[in-house]
């Protein structure tokens, strides 16, 4: 089973995303903030793909806010697009 970590500061959004990915067959760890992020993931991974989401339009084009992610999606997002992007990122991960 593929595992993903979802971080969102809105509890309702987090619940929906968790439910969606569990229905898609993923094991999901949901966090409300990044405080415990590094304690929640294993350090044995060389690269964990990151899909960044934001309500800020064109966030990924703002030079003051560099994109530290492998892909980006704006909120509100289409659920099918989000699942597709996550599957694509996971398929491109090199297993080490």
N, C-alpha and C positions, 0 to 999 in steps of 0.2 A: 504494500500500500504506500502510495506517495504521501509524504508529509509536507505541510506548508505551515508557515507562521504568518498570522495576520495581526497587524497593529493598526488600531483606529481609535481615536479619542471619543468617538460617538458610540455609546453602547448599543443603540438600535442598529446602526450601520454594521457594527462588528457582529452582532447576532445574525443579521441577514447574510453577511458574507460567510460566516462560519457554517450556517445551515446550508447555504448553496453548495459550498465545496464538500461538505459531508455527503450531500445528496449525489454529488459527482464522484464519490468514492475516495475522497481524500481524508487523511487524518489531519485535523486542524488544531493548532494551538493559537488561541486568541489572547492578545494583550491590549490593554487600554493605553499604555505608554511604553516608551523605550527604556525605562529605568532598569527593568530586569531582563532586557533583551539578551545581553551577553551571557547571563546566567541561564537563560532558557534554551540556548542552542549549544550544540557541541562544537568545541574548537577544532575538531578533526577535519572539518570541511574546509577545502581551499577556497571554494567560491559558492556562495549562496545567491541565486538570482534574486534580484529585487525589482518589484513592480511598484512604482510610486504612483499614488493617487492624490489629487488635490482639487479643491473647488476653485482655485485660482486659475483663470484662463491663461493659456500660453505660459504657464509656470516654467515649462521646460525650455523656453526661449529666453528667459530672463537671466542675463549674465551675472546679476547680483545673487541669484539663487541657483548655483550649479546643480545639475542633475547627477546625483550619485546613485543612479539606478540603471538597470539593464533595459527597462522599458517604462512607459508612462501612460497613464490613462486619466482623463479629466472626469471629475464628478459633476453632474450625475453621470453614471456610466451604464452602458448596456451590459447586462449580466452575461450574455453569451460572448460578448467581446472580451470581458474580463476573464472568463474561464478559458477562452481560446488563447489569450496572451499568457496566462499562467501555464497552460499545457505546453505552449511553444517554448517558453523559458525553461521549463523542466526537461523537455526533450533535448535541449541544447546543452545541458549541464554535463560536464565531463565527470565520469565516476572515477574517483581516485582511491 
